[in-house]
Amino acid sequence: MTTWSEHSLRRGILAAGAALTIAAAPVMPTGLTPPAIAHDAVVGGSPANGEVVSEFPDTLTLDFSAEVQDGFNTFALSRTDTGEVVFTGEPTIDGRAVSVDLPADFAAEPGQYQIGYQIISSDGHATKGMTTFTYEPAAGAATSTAPAAQAGEPADTATQETVEPASNNMTLLWVGLGILAVLAIIAVAITRSRAPKPAPETPAQDTAN
């Protein structure tokens, strides 16, 4: 009788312990999750997450915590302020480094950019995420509007060069008119001086005598 009671007591203790373990499983810290279950994460890149660059990169690279698998992998570059997607492409995989080249004619504007990615992790699951970087060109760097301003300067100079001869022509015209007026006055004076003077009147004789 005593042996059977001890056996039943041990079984009850084991069953209660198992029930407590199952009940506590949903609230166990995630740090106790086996590493194999975790998806690959970004651990570096170029530009690095949050980096400020003065020259826009030709290639976007993200380094992951494990080797990425071939499959449906894609990068999308967008502006953070507007959300506009300015480039998308399928990256190349070199171990843990995943990169994509930007087009040679890509026109970058200053501001913050977001590199969005979707890759196939080493565990075979699709993983999405993003990093950001800010493009701030140097103060002396040429902008897209600078050539237009420089091109406008010769146009202004050409306008000034065409206006100045017109001003000189007007001056010469007024001088010429002044000379003609003076000559006309002189001619009138000479003509009047050469005109014959009228003969003096003879007094009438008295014929009454």
Buried (B, 14 or more C-beta within 10 A) or exposed (E): EEEEEEEEEEEEEEEEEEEEEEEEEEEEEEEEEEEEEBBBEBEBBBBBBEBEBEEBBEEBBBBBBBBBBEEEBBBBBBBBEEEEEBBEBEBBBEEBBBBBBBEEEEEBEEEBBBBBBBBBBBEEEEBEBBBBBBBEBEEEEEEEEEEEEEEEEEEEEEEEEEEEEEEEEEEEEEEEEEEEEEEEEEEEEEEEEEEEEEEEEEEEEEEEE
